[in-house]
Amino acid sequence: MKKTLLAAVPRDGRLLQLRSEDGGEDDERCSRLAAPMVTTVLSVLQVFIAVILILLILLHSGKDAGMSGAFGVGGGAGATGGSLMERNLDRWTILFAILFVANTIALLKI
């Protein structure tokens, strides 16, 4: 029989050593210890995505000014629907909004 030695550090800082022989009960305990780590990583990722999404939304144009107006670039939106920079800003905002929703659903499922 193959024996493996697994180590995990829970929140209280104790080092746990779990020995397992081909999928015993200790494997289930180790997987339960890994779930808080995944939740922590997804939570930190959620904060970064939220901050970036807020910044992207704030860069969008209001009624009269756009991103180009914020940086002093002249010219308004033409018949094409806006500048290339503003269209790319729209794309990035949509991408980060989708990532935010997907990450929220992943956090709810864990």
N, C-alpha and C positions, 0 to 999 in steps of 0.2 A: 504494500500500500504506500502511496505517495503522501508524504506529510509536508505541509507548507506552513511557514511561520509568517503571520501577518501582524503588522503593528498599526495602531490607530491612536490618535491623540484626541480625546473628547474635550469639551469646553472647560472642564475643571483642570486640565493640564496633566492628568495622569496618563502614563503610557500603558496601553492595553496590548497584550500579546495574545493573539487568538490563533490556536492551532487547529488545523482542519485536515480531515482525511477524506478526500474526494467528495466534497459537497455536504459536509455535516451542518449541524445547527450553528456553528461558529461563522460560517459563510453568511448566513442570514443576518447575524449580529453585525458583522463587518459592513454589510450593505446598508444597514440602518444607520451606521455611524457615518457613512459617506453622504447620506441625504442632506444633512445640515451644511456640508461643504458646498454641495451643488446649489443649495438655496442661497448661500452667502455669495457665491460667484454671480448667480443670476440677479441678486438684489443689487450688488455693486454695478453690474452692467446696466441695470434698470436706471440707476441714478445718472450714469454717464449718458445714456440715450436720452433721458428726460432733459438734461441740461442742454445737450446739443439741439434737441428738438425745439426747446424754448428759444435758443439763440437764432435758429433758422426761421422760426415764426416771426420773431422781432425784426428780422431783416427784410421781411416782406413789405410791399408797398401799402400805403394807406390809400386815401382817396386821390391825392395829388402827387405824392412823392413815392419813389421806389427806391430800390437798392442803389441805383445809379445816382439818385438825388442825394442819398446819404453820403456818398463819397465824392460829390462835387462834379460828377461827369454830366455834361450837358446833353440835352436832347430828351424828348419824351418818347412814349410808346407809339410806334407807328401802326400801320394797318396790319402788320404781321403778328400782333399780339404781344409785343414786348421784346426786350433785348434778349440775346442769347444768355447773358448772365442771369437774368430773371427766370428764364425757362429752366436753366440748370438748377437754380435755387428751388424752383417748384419741384423738380425731380428729386433733389436731395431731401426736401421736406417730406415728400410722400414716402420715400424709402425709410426715413427714420420714424415716421408715423407707423408704418407697417411693422418695423422692428420693435417699436414700443408695444404695440398690441400683441405681437407674437410672444414677446418676453413676458408680458403680463399674463397671458394664457398659460405659458410654461410655469410661471411662479404659482398660479392657482392650482395647477395639476399636481404639483409636488406635495 
